[in-house]
Each structure stands twice: as C-alpha cells, then as structure tokens.
Amino acid sequence: RKAPCNGGMFMMHPAVGAWDQLADIVNTHREEVKKIEYPHFDFIKGWGHDFIQAGDYWEGLKKNGTNWHFYGSVADQGLWYHYSKYVRKDVSIIVGHKIQSWIGDNNNSNLPAKIMEIYDGDLAKYSPEPITYTWNCDDPSKNCHTTDMNIAHFVSDWKPWMMGIKNKWFNWTNDTDALNEDYRLWFRELDELNKKLHLGLDVYNWNKKHRKDLGQHPPFGLQPTWVENAKDVFSEKKLVADVKLQE
C-alpha cells in the first residue's frame, strides 16, 4: 500500500537477455553500495534510478514518492520495480482501482511512457465472479477493487502450509472474513492434486503429518531486513550469465 511494487504479486514473461540484464543490475549495485555506510543502500538512486533527476515518481495505493524509502526497496520490491519499469520498460502495474501500462519511450531514453490507464469500471466488465471472496468483499458496501477480488496474497508467515489447519473457521462454509475462504480453497485444491497425482499427502491431517517438515520458515526469510542486505552486499557472490552456468 505504501510501495510501488508488491513482491508477492509479480509475474514476468521470460525474455532473451533478461537474466543478463538483471544480473548486471544486482552486481553493479552491490559494488556501489559497499562504499556507503550501513544499511548500504542509496535511498536517492536505489537500484539505479534517481526519481527527482528524471522528473518522475513512484505511485502506491496510499502514498507516492520520489525516493527509495519504501518497504522492500532494498529487496525484491525495489529491484523488480526498477528492472521492469526503467530497464525493460515494458510493464503493467496495478495501483488499487486501476492498471497502468508502460513501455519504452523513444523520445526519452530514461523514462517509459504510460500508454494506458484502466479503471475499475472497465476492469469489472472483464472480471468474472471471484472463486472466493476475501475481506468480506461479497458485501457491496465494502467497495472492494476489482483487482483485489481476483488475487490472494498470503503475506509473511500467513501461508496455508505454515499456518496449517488450526483455526476454528476452517470448517465453516459461509464466512468471507480476511483470507479464510482462500485458505480453505488452497487446501481443497491441494487435496484434489494429491489424489490425482498420488502425492501421498494426508491433507486434512496437515498439522500432525506435514506441518513440522513442510511448514518451516523459508531459508531466505519472510521479510527483507537491513542486516541480511549487508550480508548479501559483502558476500562477494555474483550473479552470472546463463552462458557461464551452461559451461
């Protein structure tokens, strides 16, 4: 809500040369911020774009900005935003009740051009009735955005496989509070896949059978931290091009 990119809702189409571009951005950034004191991040240039110098700004749901002081700027949310909008210059961004589409502008090599901005009224025409409702969006008085009703974001440790089947609402069938219905859908879908693919999971005994092993915290953490950023910067690791990986 206070950042231009949500790392939990990011989709990218593969493209030739894309990985090399991304690797170059990350490697160059690491070398540059080593010269900056902790937390080793340039809040003016971020991953390589100075908003004020370029004459533009980032746009969030509740806040806009002209610097890199936003949540996740040091991690995926900053990197993907910079890469897709200012390097690839080909991206569509959801901002609350609208979707913006940007492409490279031949008249200004530093900035992409906004070629389209579609609002809820138009989006609703093409949006089917949601499979599930969240945050009580089945109540018309909530005025939920069309984009919000078609996406579920399991933030931090609120992942179904981490939370498990432990809440009293799990067996309810008519509440649309929070992400309750999406959690139930996730387990129903997993159960269906389990049966079709013979995965050998005991889905509805998840807590007892699988949560200890499959519900562990991810090794790279759940949230970006400045401490982890510093470790990453001075790790001396470099992203390599696809050709080197093949060798």
C-alpha positions as CSV (number, residue, x, y, z in Angstrom):
1,R,0.0,0.0,0.0
2,K,3.0,2.3,0.6
3,A,5.2,0.9,-2.1
4,P,5.1,0.8,-5.9
5,C,5.6,-2.9,-6.2
6,N,4.3,-6.0,-4.3
7,G,6.8,-8.8,-4.4
8,G,4.0,-11.3,-3.6
9,M,2.1,-10.4,-6.8
10,F,4.7,-10.2,-9.6
11,M,4.5,-12.0,-12.9
12,M,7.2,-11.9,-15.6
13,H,7.3,-13.2,-19.1
14,P,10.7,-14.8,-20.0
15,A,12.8,-12.9,-22.5
16,V,16.2,-13.4,-24.1
17,G,18.8,-11.4,-22.3
18,A,16.6,-10.6,-19.4
19,W,18.6,-12.6,-16.9
20,D,21.9,-10.9,-18.0
21,Q,20.4,-7.5,-17.5
22,L,19.1,-8.4,-14.1
23,A,22.5,-9.9,-13.1
24,D,24.3,-6.8,-14.2
25,I,22.0,-4.6,-12.1
26,V,22.5,-6.6,-9.0
27,N,26.3,-7.0,-9.3
28,T,26.8,-3.3,-10.1
29,H,24.5,-2.3,-7.3
30,R,26.4,-4.4,-4.7
31,E,29.8,-2.9,-5.7
32,E,28.4,0.7,-5.5
33,V,26.7,0.4,-2.1
34,K,29.8,-1.2,-0.5
35,K,31.1,2.4,-0.4
36,I,28.0,3.6,1.5
37,E,27.7,3.3,5.3
38,Y,25.2,0.9,6.8
39,P,22.5,0.0,5.7
40,H,24.4,0.0,2.4
41,F,21.6,1.3,0.3
42,D,21.3,4.5,-1.7
43,F,17.9,6.0,-1.0
44,I,18.2,8.5,-3.8
45,K,19.3,6.2,-6.7
46,G,18.0,2.9,-5.3
47,W,18.8,0.2,-7.8
48,G,19.9,2.8,-10.4
49,H,17.1,5.4,-10.9
50,D,17.0,8.9,-9.5
51,F,13.3,9.9,-9.5
52,I,14.0,13.6,-8.9
53,Q,16.6,13.9,-11.5
54,A,14.5,12.0,-14.0
55,G,11.4,14.1,-13.2
56,D,9.0,11.3,-12.2
57,Y,7.8,9.5,-9.1
58,W,6.5,6.1,-8.0
59,E,2.9,5.6,-7.1
60,G,1.5,3.4,-4.4
61,L,-2.1,2.8,-3.1
62,K,-1.8,5.2,-0.2
63,K,1.5,7.0,-0.9
64,N,3.6,8.4,-3.8
65,G,7.3,9.1,-3.6
66,T,10.4,10.4,-5.2
67,N,13.0,8.4,-3.3
68,W,13.6,4.7,-2.4
69,H,12.3,5.0,1.1
70,F,9.5,2.3,0.8
71,Y,9.0,-1.1,2.2
72,G,11.1,-3.8,0.4
73,S,13.0,-1.2,-1.6
74,V,16.3,-3.0,-0.7
75,A,14.9,-6.4,-1.8
76,D,12.6,-7.8,-4.5
77,Q,10.0,-4.9,-4.4
78,G,12.6,-2.4,-5.3
79,L,14.6,-4.5,-7.7
80,W,11.7,-5.7,-9.7
81,Y,10.1,-2.3,-9.9
82,H,13.3,-0.7,-11.2
83,Y,14.0,-3.6,-13.6
84,S,10.6,-3.8,-15.2
85,K,9.9,-0.1,-15.5
86,Y,13.2,1.5,-16.1
87,V,15.3,-1.2,-17.6
88,R,12.9,-3.5,-19.6
89,K,10.5,-0.6,-19.9
90,D,7.6,-2.9,-20.5
91,V,5.2,-3.4,-17.6
92,S,1.7,-3.2,-16.3
93,I,1.2,-2.1,-12.7
94,I,-1.9,-2.5,-10.5
95,V,-2.4,0.5,-8.3
96,G,-5.6,0.0,-6.3
97,H,-8.5,0.6,-8.6
98,K,-6.5,1.0,-11.8
99,I,-4.0,-0.7,-14.0
100,Q,-1.2,1.3,-15.7
101,S,0.7,0.0,-18.7
102,W,4.2,1.4,-19.5
103,I,6.5,0.9,-22.5
104,G,9.8,2.4,-23.6
105,D,9.6,6.0,-24.9
106,N,11.7,6.7,-28.0
107,N,11.7,10.4,-27.2
108,N,13.2,9.9,-23.7
109,S,15.5,7.0,-23.2
110,N,15.5,7.3,-19.4
111,L,11.7,7.1,-18.9
112,P,9.0,4.8,-20.1
113,A,5.7,6.2,-21.4
114,K,2.4,5.5,-19.8
115,I,0.3,4.2,-22.8
116,M,-2.8,3.1,-20.9
117,E,-4.6,3.5,-17.6
118,I,-7.7,1.4,-17.0
119,Y,-10.0,1.9,-14.0
120,D,-12.3,-0.4,-12.0
121,G,-15.4,0.3,-14.1
122,D,-13.7,-1.0,-17.2
123,L,-11.9,-3.9,-15.4
124,A,-15.2,-5.1,-13.9
125,K,-16.6,-5.8,-17.4
126,Y,-13.9,-8.5,-17.9
127,S,-13.7,-9.8,-14.4
128,P,-15.7,-13.0,-13.6
129,E,-17.3,-13.6,-10.3
130,P,-14.5,-14.4,-7.9
131,I,-14.0,-18.1,-7.0
132,T,-13.7,-16.9,-3.4
133,Y,-14.3,-13.7,-1.6
134,T,-11.9,-12.1,0.9
135,W,-12.1,-9.3,3.4
136,N,-15.9,-9.5,3.2
137,C,-15.9,-8.3,-0.4
138,D,-19.1,-10.1,-1.1
139,D,-20.7,-7.2,0.7
140,P,-21.3,-4.4,-2.0
141,S,-20.9,-1.7,0.7
142,K,-17.2,-2.6,1.0
143,N,-16.4,-1.2,-2.4
144,C,-13.6,-3.6,-3.0
145,H,-11.3,-3.0,-6.0
146,T,-11.8,-5.5,-8.9
147,T,-8.1,-6.3,-8.8
148,D,-8.2,-7.2,-5.1
149,M,-11.1,-9.6,-5.5
150,N,-9.1,-11.7,-8.0
151,I,-5.9,-12.1,-6.1
152,A,-5.0,-13.6,-2.7
153,H,-1.7,-12.6,-1.1
154,F,-0.6,-14.9,1.7
155,V,1.9,-12.5,3.4
156,S,4.7,-13.3,5.8
157,D,4.0,-16.5,7.8
158,W,0.3,-16.4,6.9
159,K,1.0,-19.1,4.4
160,P,-1.5,-22.0,4.4
161,W,1.2,-24.7,4.6
162,M,2.8,-22.8,7.6
163,M,-0.5,-21.9,9.4
164,G,-1.9,-25.4,8.9
165,I,-5.5,-26.4,9.7
166,K,-5.8,-24.9,13.1
167,N,-8.3,-22.2,13.1
168,K,-11.9,-22.6,14.2
169,W,-13.1,-21.1,10.9
170,F,-11.6,-23.8,8.7
171,N,-14.7,-25.9,8.5
172,W,-17.0,-23.0,8.1
173,T,-18.6,-22.6,4.6
174,N,-20.1,-19.2,4.7
175,D,-17.6,-16.6,6.1
176,T,-15.6,-14.4,3.9
177,D,-13.6,-12.7,6.6
178,A,-9.9,-12.0,5.9
179,L,-8.4,-14.7,3.7
180,N,-10.4,-17.5,5.4
181,E,-12.0,-18.7,2.2
182,D,-8.8,-18.6,0.3
183,Y,-7.1,-20.8,2.9
184,R,-9.9,-23.3,2.6
185,L,-9.6,-23.2,-1.2
186,W,-5.9,-23.8,-1.1
187,F,-6.3,-27.0,0.9
188,R,-9.2,-28.2,-1.2
189,E,-7.1,-27.7,-4.4
190,L,-4.1,-29.4,-2.7
191,D,-6.3,-32.3,-1.7
192,E,-7.5,-32.7,-5.3
193,L,-4.0,-32.6,-6.7
194,N,-2.9,-35.0,-4.1
195,K,-5.5,-37.5,-5.2
196,K,-4.8,-37.0,-8.9
197,L,-1.1,-37.2,-8.8
198,H,-0.8,-39.6,-5.9
199,L,1.4,-37.3,-3.8
200,G,0.9,-39.3,-0.7
201,L,-0.1,-36.4,1.5
202,D,-2.6,-36.6,4.3
203,V,-4.0,-33.1,3.6
204,Y,-6.7,-32.9,6.3
205,N,-4.2,-34.1,9.0
206,W,-1.8,-31.5,7.9
207,N,-0.8,-30.3,11.3
208,K,0.1,-33.7,12.6
209,K,1.6,-35.2,9.5
210,H,3.2,-32.4,7.5
211,R,3.4,-29.1,9.2
212,K,6.6,-29.8,11.1
213,D,8.5,-30.5,7.9
214,L,6.7,-28.6,5.1
215,G,5.6,-25.7,7.3
216,Q,9.1,-24.5,8.1
217,H,10.2,-20.9,7.6
218,P,11.9,-20.3,4.2
219,P,15.8,-20.2,4.4
220,F,15.9,-16.7,2.9
221,G,13.5,-15.4,5.4
222,L,10.0,-14.0,5.3
223,Q,10.7,-10.3,5.2
224,P,13.6,-8.1,3.9
225,T,15.9,-6.8,6.6
226,W,18.9,-4.4,6.5
227,V,21.1,-6.9,8.3
228,E,20.5,-9.5,5.6
229,N,21.1,-6.8,2.9
230,A,24.5,-6.0,4.4
231,K,25.5,-9.7,4.5
232,D,24.4,-10.0,0.9
233,V,26.3,-7.0,-0.3
234,F,29.6,-8.2,1.3
235,S,29.1,-11.9,0.5
236,E,31.3,-11.5,-2.6
237,K,28.8,-13.6,-4.5
238,K,28.0,-12.6,-8.1
239,L,25.1,-13.4,-10.3
240,V,26.5,-15.0,-13.5
241,A,25.2,-15.0,-17.1
242,D,23.4,-18.1,-18.5
243,V,26.3,-18.9,-20.7
244,K,28.6,-19.3,-17.7
245,L,26.1,-21.5,-16.0
246,Q,26.0,-23.8,-19.0
247,E,29.7,-24.1,-19.1
